[in-house]
């Protein structure tokens, strides 16, 4: 009886771990873009911007929100390539979509303006 009860408990636990839910956010090639940023010698900032803009476009087509941090990353890339207006736009979008990021994004905006 103990073995049967143990087997039922293990099966129930394993069944609880199986999830068929779709992710809340759309990531697309976001992780590839982050990796490309960290390996800056292989992919230009403009190519990374293109990758992230593509992820945003795909997310809109799937009617899903983009992953947290994507707009912030894109904003940072725009600042790096000399386009602070688009950088600010994406930073503000990140703050709107993810209010928990406001303090950090404000810090980044203040740092960018001081540079």
C-alpha positions in Angstrom: 0.0 0.0 0.0 2.9 2.4 0.8 4.4 1.8 -2.6 1.1 2.5 -4.4 0.6 5.7 -2.4 4.2 6.8 -3.1 3.7 6.1 -6.8 0.5 8.2 -6.8 2.3 11.1 -5.1 5.2 11.0 -7.5 2.9 10.9 -10.5 0.9 13.8 -9.2 4.0 15.8 -8.6 5.3 15.1 -12.1 2.0 15.9 -13.7 2.0 19.2 -11.9 5.3 20.1 -13.4 4.1 19.6 -17.0 2.9 22.9 -18.3 1.4 23.5 -21.8 0.8 27.2 -21.2 2.2 29.6 -23.7 4.7 32.2 -22.4 3.1 35.5 -21.4 5.6 37.5 -23.3 7.0 37.2 -26.8 10.8 36.8 -26.9 11.4 36.0 -30.5 15.2 36.4 -31.1 15.6 38.6 -28.1 18.1 36.3 -26.5 20.1 36.2 -29.7 20.2 40.0 -29.7 21.4 40.1 -26.1 24.1 37.5 -26.9 25.1 39.6 -30.0 25.4 42.7 -27.8 27.7 40.8 -25.4 29.8 39.6 -28.3 29.9 43.1 -29.8 32.7 42.2 -32.2 30.4 40.0 -34.3 27.2 42.0 -34.8 26.9 45.8 -35.3 24.6 47.9 -33.1 22.5 48.6 -36.2 22.0 44.9 -36.9 21.0 44.4 -33.2 18.5 47.2 -33.6 17.1 45.5 -36.6 16.8 42.2 -34.7 14.9 43.9 -31.9 12.7 45.9 -34.1 11.8 42.6 -35.9 10.9 41.0 -32.5 8.6 43.9 -31.7 7.0 43.6 -35.1 6.5 39.8 -34.7 5.0 40.3 -31.2 2.5 42.8 -32.6 1.6 40.3 -35.3 1.0 37.7 -32.7 -0.8 40.2 -30.4 1.5 39.4 -27.5 3.5 41.8 -25.3 7.3 41.9 -25.8 9.6 40.6 -23.1 10.6 42.8 -20.2 13.8 44.7 -21.0 13.5 44.6 -24.8 12.5 48.2 -25.2 15.2 49.2 -22.6 17.8 47.3 -24.6 16.7 48.9 -27.8 16.7 52.3 -26.3 20.3 51.8 -25.1 21.3 50.7 -28.6 19.7 53.9 -30.0 21.6 56.0 -27.6 24.9 54.2 -28.5 24.3 54.8 -32.2 23.6 58.6 -31.7 19.8 58.6 -31.8 18.8 59.8 -28.4 15.2 60.7 -29.4 14.4 57.1 -30.3 16.4 55.9 -27.3 14.2 58.0 -25.0 11.1 56.8 -26.8 12.0 53.2 -26.1 13.0 53.9 -22.5 9.6 55.6 -21.9 7.8 52.6 -23.6 9.7 50.3 -21.2 8.5 52.4 -18.2 4.9 52.3 -19.4 4.9 48.5 -20.1 6.8 47.6 -16.9 6.3 50.2 -14.2 8.6 48.3 -11.9 11.5 49.4 -14.1 10.8 53.2 -13.7 13.6 53.9 -11.2 16.2 52.0 -13.2 15.1 53.5 -16.6 15.1 57.0 -15.0 18.7 56.3 -13.8 19.6 55.3 -17.4 18.0 58.4 -18.9 19.7 60.7 -16.4 23.1 59.0 -17.1 22.5 59.3 -20.9 21.7 63.0 -20.6 24.8 63.6 -18.4 27.1 61.8 -20.9 
